């Protein structure tokens, strides 16, 4: 199976490295506006790839994406470059939409020309709104990485607080990959016990909940403050999501896909396979969580309503 990655920056390079280490595909093509950078990344990674499952890694142009099953888009302005690192800003990553939508107007038509049947996985922030931009530009087969990483962060911090393995925590973050994301506390469980009941045995459960939500919601900013870009976690998640698609796994994970009920792309638990999302499994939610999910959808919708795409960039399917 062949995979394309658009963008050889921090995130694109991390996606490539993760795919090589995991053996996620048989061939990966890295495309970058400055091809010399893509050549440098590929040259560096290919030597270590000898230690991994067989894989061909090469740089290329958009024409080299022909035959790709999945194309990741990682190119664009990140939070640091786009001024989206203020924890008190309710807009969050959506502040990057205008700048990155403009970049997508150059990228998406070229993917559509050379790999019209590829499933596009949007990694660039804000991924959910940008997945809708991909649809507006005429490429219907698109998903966003959504709240897949947020869910892992939630499970990690719950496991840390409860002193259990994060892999044994059942918990979800839904909606937007951003400031309006929704934490499903009502269904979070460990060993069949409700997490809220376990926290109820602690002295300040509400304080713990607020601290965990803050750690998860702004984890990207914490990473950026340390190394300049949030890259490794999303690289690993993107490689895993690509595997689910290529191997037709039928895995269930929160991932961003267009939801006609909400009118935007957002994350709900979904069955993922070769065709993308086979079906959505909407979980039981409290009234407050349902309202939160609606507010999350409205935040994405409002950001898209303010977006102005150049007519020349529009395509029809």
C-alpha positions, -999 to +999 in steps of 0.1 A: +000+000+000+012+035-009+009+066+013+016+102+005+026+129+030+023+166+021+046+187+042+081+179+054+080+201+085+081+189+121+047+171+119+052+156+084+086+143+094+072+128+126+045+111+106+070+097+082+093+084+110+063+068+128+052+051+097+086+037+090+091+025+126+057+008+126+059-006+091+025+010+084+029+009+045+050-005+018+058+029+002+057+065+014+062+095-008+070+128+009+061+160-010+072+194+001+071+229-015+109+230-010+118+196-024+153+198-011+140+196+025+119+165+016+151+150+001+170+157+033+143+142+055+140+111+033+178+107+031+180+108+069+152+084+076+160+058+049+191+047+066+174+039+098+146+023+079+169-007+073+160-017+109+123-016+103+099-038+083+105-034+045+094+000+032+103+023+004+107+059+013+112+086-013+106+123-020+085+133-049+061+158-066+023+157-066+024+134-097+042+108-076+011+105-054-007+085-082-019+053-068-018+064-031-045+049-009-040+076+018-026+111+016-018+129+048-018+167+047+006+181+074+016+214+057+006+248+070+010+273+097+013+258+132+000+272+165+032+290+173+035+306+139-002+315+138-005+330+172-027+302+187-008+296+219-029+316+243-046+293+268-072+320+275-082+323+239-116+304+233-109+303+195-078+283+199-066+264+168-095+277+148-075+309+146-053+292+120-082+284+096-079+313+072-041+309+067-042+272+063-073+271+041-054+294+017-026+269+017-050+240+011-064+258-020-030+251-036-026+216-022-060+199-025-066+204-063-032+188-070-039+158-048-073+155-065-057+156-099-031+129-094-047+108-067-085+113-071-094+081-052-071+086-023-085+092+012-071+125+025-062+125+062-060+161+075-034+165+102-028+203+099-046+224+125-075+230+127-080+195+112-118+193+115-126+226+098-099+220+072-114+186+064-146+205+055-124+228+034-111+198+015-147+188+008-155+224-004-125+221-028-141+190-044-124+160-027-151+140-009-129+112+006-115+130+037-111+125+074-094+145+101-072+132+129-099+147+151-098+140+188-079+107+185-048+123+202-070+142+227-085+109+238-051+093+243-041+123+264-073+120+285-066+083+291-030+090+300-038+116+326-066+096+341-043+066+343-017+088+360-041+102+386-056+068+393-022+050+392-033+025+366-022+017+330-035+042+305-043+013+282-068+000+307-087+033+309-119+037+288-125+073+281-133+096+252-129+131+240-153+141+212-162+171+191-135+196+179-098+189+182-095+223+199-108+245+227-144+233+225-137+196+228-160+175+250-148+152+277-171+123+283-167+119+320-201+102+324-188+071+306-152+071+316-143+037+333-115+016+347-121-021+353-158-016+350-158+012+377-169+047+368-139+071+370-162+097+386-169+071+414-132+065+419-125+102+420-153+106+445-131+088+469-106+116+466-108+149+486-114+172+456-129+154+425-140+186+408-106+201+411-090+170+397-114+170+367-106+207+360-069+200+362-070+170+338-092+189+313-067+217+313-037+194+309-054+177+279-069+208+263-037+227+263-012+198+260-002+211+225+008+245+240+028+229+268+047+209+241+052+240+219+066+259+249+092+232+252+102+222+217+084+246+194+060+222+177+036+195+188+048+167+165+056+132+180+023+123+195+003+133+164+029+116+142+023+083+160-015+087+159-015+095+122+005+064+114-019+043+135-050+058+118-034+051+084-029+015+094-065+011+103-075+023+069-049+004+048-056-029+067-093-025+067-093-031+104-128-021+115-112-004+145-133+019+167-117+053+175-128+089+177-119+104+144-132+134+124-156+128+096-184+149+082-216+145+102-248+157+084-266+160+117-242+187+129-233+200+094-196+199+100-167+175+105-162+165+141-152+135+161-174+107+174-165+070+180-163+055+145-156+022+128-126+028+105-116+007+076-105+009+040-134+031+029-128+055+057-156+057+084-179+027+079-203+039+106-205+062+136-213+048+170-228+077+189-222+070+226-245+076+255-239+111+269-252+132+297-274+162+288-244+185+295-222+165+273-247+165+244-250+203+248-212+205+248-210+185+215-235+209+199-215+239+210-184+223+196-201+218+163-213+254+163-177+267+170-165+249+139-195+260+118-190+296+129-153+295+119-162+281+085-189+307+079-163+335+082-140+317+057-138+331+022-123+307-004-111+321-037-135+310-065-105+298-085-097+274-057-131+257-057-137+224-074-167+202-080-166+165-073 
